[in-house]
Amino acid sequence: MSQGGYVCVPYLQNPAFNELKNDFEKSDSVNDLYFVTATFSEDGRAYFPSRSNTYLLARFNDRSQIMTEIEKCNQATPTFVFTKNEELFERLEEESLNLLSIYYLEYGDTPSDVSDLGFIVAKRNRVRRAEMGNLRLSSSQIQKFTFPYTENLIVLEVSSDSKHQADNKYCEKTRKEVQRKGIGMTNLLNMSVIERLK
C-alpha cells in the first residue's frame, strides 16, 4: 500500500542533489515541492546536530518510491521522511502553505488524547491539515543520538499571509493549548516556505 507524507532533503548544491530535485519536479509521486528554511527547537538541535538550515520539502503520495530516490542521493546530512499513518483533519482551502510545523508526543497518545488533540487543532483556523505519523532518517552517516519518538509525530500545515514569525507564535499557542489538556506535545522543527517549486 502506498503511504503519503513529507520528505525534507538538505538543500546542497551538488550533482546528486540537483538530480534528485529534477526527479522530484517530474515525479507523479510528488504533489508539492518547496524551498524552505528550517528552525529546530532546542530538543531538535540536540538529537540532530548534523542538520541543515535549508531544505527541499516535498509532499509525496508513495513512500517506497521516494525512499528509493533519496537513498540514491546518499548524503551525510540526514534527510527526514515523515510518513502519515492517521489524518486528524483537512481543511479544503486555496491558501498556500506558509509553514510546516512538526511535533512529537512524549506521552498522551491514547485514542481519547488523539481525539482531544484533533479537536483543539481543528479549531485553529490557520491550520489547513493535521496528521499523525512516524519519522525515518536517510543518511550515509550513523547518527550519534537516537531520536526516541519516531512513532509519535504530529505534522501541522499552516496557511496564512502572515510573516513566518507570526505563524511560529501561532503554532506555539496551539501547542500550549494542547498541553493544557495534559498531552505532552513538544516542537521538533518548523519549516518556513520561501518558494514553491511545484
N, C-alpha and C positions, 0 to 999 in steps of 0.2 A: 504494500500500500504506500502511495506517495505521501510524504509529510511536508507541510509548509513551514515557513519560519523566516528567519533573518540570518544573513551572514555578514560579518564585519571583517573586511580584509585590510590589513595595514597598507596605507597608500604609499608605496615605494616605487620610485621611477626606475624600474629595471625591466629587461625584456620579458621575464616571466610574469611580472605583474601586468605589464601592458597587454600581453597576450590574454591573460585572464580577464582583464577589463573588456577587451574586444569580444571575448567569448560570452561574457555576461550581457553585453549590449545586444548580441544576436540571439541569445538563448530564449527559447519558449518557456523555460523553467523559471526565468527571472521576470517578475511582474513590474517591479520598480527598482530604480538604481539611483543612488545619491552619492555626492561627495559630502562628507561630514567631518566635524571636529568632535573629539571625544573628551569628556571631563570625567575622570574616575574619582569616586569617593575615596576617603581615607582607607576604607576596607578594601576597595578595589585595587588601590595602588599597592597595598601590602601583598595581596595574592598574585598580582600580575605586574611584577617590577619591570619586565621587558615588554612594555606596551608602546603604543604609538599615539601621537596626538591627532593624526588624520587617518580616516578610513574610507574605504569604498563600502557603502552599505547597500545590500540588495535584499529585497523581499522575494522569496522563492516559493515554489509550489512542489518541488521534488528534491528532497534532501539527498537521496543517493546520487543523483546526477551532479548536484552542487559539490558534494564531498569528493567525487572523482576529479572534478575540475580544480578544486583548491589544493588537493593533495599533489597535483602535478606542479603547482607553484612552489610548494615546499620551502616556505620562508621561516627564518629563525624567530622573528617576532610573531606571537601567536595570532591566528585567525580565530574569531569567535563565531560559533554556529549555534544559534538558538532555534530549537525545534518546538513548534506548538504541539501541545497534547490536549489542550482544552481552551476553547474560546469563551471568555466571560461575557463579552458583548461586542457588538459592532454597530456604530452609528453611521448610516449612509449619508455622506455629505461630500460636496465638491471641494471643500477647502483642502489645500495641500498640506503635506506633512511638514511640520516645523521642528519637532523634537521627538526622539525615541528615548524613553526613559526605562531603564532596566533595574529591577529589584530582585531580592531573594527573600524567602521566608525562613527565618531561623526556627520558628515554631508556629503553631496555629494554622495547620493546613488540613484540618478536618473538613468534611463536606459543609458543615454549618459555618465554619470560618470562611471558606471559599465563597459561599453564598453571600455572607455579610460583606466580604471584600468586593465582590462583583457589584453588589447593590450600591455601596459607597462610591465606587469609581464611576459607575454608570450615571450618577447624578452630576458628575463634573463635566460641564458642557464642552470643554476644550478637548477632552479625551475622546478620540473617534474610534479607538479599538483597544481592547484589553485582552491579553492572552496569558495563559499559564503554559510553561514549557520547561525544557531542560537545556543544558549547555554542554557543548563538546568543543574542545580546542584542537586546532590543527597547527603543528609546529615541528620544525626539524630538530628542535632542542627540547630536552626534558625539563619541565618546569620545576623550580625549587620547592614551591608550595602547592599543595593540592587544595583546590577550592572545594569546600565540603558541602556546598548547597547546590550542586549542579542539577538536581532534580526538582528544585523548588523555585523556579524563576517566574517573575511577573513582568510582562512587557507592555508598556503603555505607548500608544501612538498619540501625539498631541498635535492638533491643528489649530493655528491661530495666526493673526497678523502681528502678534506681539514680538518684542525682542526675545532672544533666547534666554536672557537672564530672568525676564518676567515669567517665562514658561517654566524655568527651573524652580522658581519660587512657588509657582502654582502647583507643581508636582510635589514639592516638599510639604505644602499644606495638605495635599491629598494623602501623602504618606502618614502625616501626623494624625489625620482623621481616622485612618485605618488602625493606627497603633492605639488610639483611644478605645478601640473595640477589643484590645488585648491581643491583636495579631501582630507578630514581630516582623514587620516589613522594613528591610534595610536597602538603601540605594547602593547599587553596584557601579553604574555608569550612565551618563547621559550623552546622547549623540545629537548635536545641533546640525540641521541641514543647511549647507552652504549653497549647494546647487543640485538641481535634479538633472540627471544624465539620461534617464529613460522613463 
